[in-house]
Amino acid sequence: MNEKNKKERKQARAAFLIQFLFTLLLFLLFGVCTLTTARKGIDMLEDKKALYDDIFRRQADYNFRMDEMFKDINSLTTKERTGNEHRQLQLIITREREKMQDEISLLSDADSVNYVLYKVLLGQIRATQETIDQYDRESRRHEYNLGQMQKGWKKFK
């Protein structure tokens, strides 16, 4: 018994084998592409997470430092202080404010976008300090003038 379609079966088996290997090769190629893309995506997400963690830490630090400045400004306006104490507290606030402004200005333009609000707030703190200083000068001048007027009244009585 000799097969009559041996040649055809051999060609069909070869065609099937070629198609199967080609399909298998495609699956392997797509699998490698998928894994490469996934690895790139994971690396990108890890980089973003590290960047966001750094931004979060820096912003938390700025928030804490600004909170301290706000407390000092509140203390400056609510407690009675001598001129020297007033200047010393203003100097502490100014140094911290300028230190923060310098840190923000050293950041790259891409990073500084995340700190625009802090730049504005530090500008407002500077303006508030100037207003407090002006108010303190006027208040001391007013107290001095009142004292001089009372001395004058006592002389004429």
C-alpha positions in Angstrom: 0.0 0.0 0.0 1.5 3.1 -1.3 0.0 6.5 -0.6 -1.0 8.4 -3.7 -1.1 11.9 -2.2 2.2 11.7 -0.3 3.6 14.7 -2.1 0.5 16.8 -1.4 0.5 15.8 2.2 4.1 16.7 2.5 3.5 20.1 0.9 0.5 20.7 3.2 2.5 19.7 6.3 5.3 22.1 5.2 2.8 24.9 4.6 1.2 24.3 8.0 4.6 24.2 9.7 5.6 27.5 8.0 2.4 29.1 9.0 2.6 27.8 12.5 6.2 28.9 13.0 5.4 32.3 11.5 2.4 32.7 13.9 4.6 31.6 16.8 7.3 34.1 15.8 4.7 36.8 15.6 3.4 35.9 19.1 7.0 36.0 20.5 7.7 39.3 18.7 4.5 40.9 20.1 5.2 39.5 23.5 8.7 41.0 23.5 7.3 44.4 22.3 4.6 44.2 25.1 7.1 43.4 27.8 9.5 46.2 26.5 6.7 48.7 26.5 5.5 47.6 29.9 9.1 48.0 31.3 9.3 51.5 29.8 5.9 52.4 31.3 7.0 51.1 34.7 10.2 53.0 34.6 8.4 56.2 33.6 5.9 55.7 36.5 8.7 55.1 39.0 10.4 58.3 37.8 7.2 60.3 38.0 6.6 58.9 41.5 10.1 59.9 42.6 9.6 63.4 41.2 6.2 63.8 42.8 7.5 62.5 46.1 10.3 65.1 45.9 7.9 67.8 45.1 5.6 66.7 47.9 8.4 66.7 50.4 9.7 70.1 49.4 6.1 71.6 49.5 5.5 70.1 52.9 8.8 71.6 54.1 7.8 75.0 52.6 4.4 74.7 54.2 5.9 74.0 57.6 8.4 76.9 57.3 5.7 79.3 56.1 3.5 78.3 59.0 6.3 79.2 61.3 6.6 82.6 59.5 2.9 83.2 59.9 3.1 82.4 63.6 6.1 84.9 63.9 4.2 87.5 62.0 1.1 87.0 64.2 3.3 87.2 67.3 4.9 90.4 65.9 1.5 92.1 65.5 -0.2 90.8 68.6 2.4 91.1 71.3 3.9 94.3 72.6 7.6 94.4 71.8 10.5 96.8 72.1 12.0 98.2 69.0 15.0 95.9 69.2 12.8 92.8 69.7 10.6 93.9 66.7 13.7 94.3 64.5 15.1 91.0 65.5 11.9 89.1 64.8 11.5 90.9 61.5 15.1 89.9 60.7 14.4 86.2 61.5 11.3 86.3 59.2 13.2 88.1 56.5 16.1 85.6 56.5 13.7 82.6 56.3 11.7 84.3 53.5 14.8 85.1 51.5 16.2 81.6 52.0 13.0 80.1 50.6 13.0 82.5 47.7 16.6 81.6 46.9 15.8 77.9 47.0 12.9 78.4 44.7 14.9 80.5 42.3 17.6 77.9 42.1 15.1 75.3 40.7 14.9 74.7 37.0 12.1 76.4 35.1 10.2 73.1 34.8 10.4 72.5 38.5 9.6 76.1 39.5 6.2 75.8 37.9 5.2 73.7 41.0 6.2 76.5 43.3 4.6 79.6 41.8 2.1 79.8 44.6 5.0 79.9 47.1 6.6 82.8 45.2 3.4 84.7 45.4 2.9 84.0 49.1 6.5 85.0 49.9 5.9 88.2 48.0 2.8 88.8 50.2 4.8 88.0 53.3 7.3 90.7 52.3 4.5 93.2 51.7 3.0 92.3 55.0 6.4 92.8 56.8 6.8 96.2 55.2 3.3 97.2 56.3 3.9 96.0 59.8 7.2 97.9 59.9 5.5 101.1 58.7 2.7 100.6 61.2 5.2 100.0 64.0 7.1 103.2 63.1 3.9 105.2 63.0 2.7 103.7 66.3 6.0 104.5 68.0 6.0 108.0 66.5 2.4 108.5 67.7 3.3 107.3 71.2 6.3 109.6 71.3 4.2 112.6 70.2 1.5 111.8 72.8 4.3 111.6 75.4 5.6 115.0 74.3 2.1 116.5 74.3 1.5 115.2 77.9 4.8 116.7 79.0 3.8 120.0 77.5 0.4 119.9 79.2 2.0 119.2 82.5 4.3 122.2 82.0 1.5 124.6 81.3 -0.7 123.4 84.1 
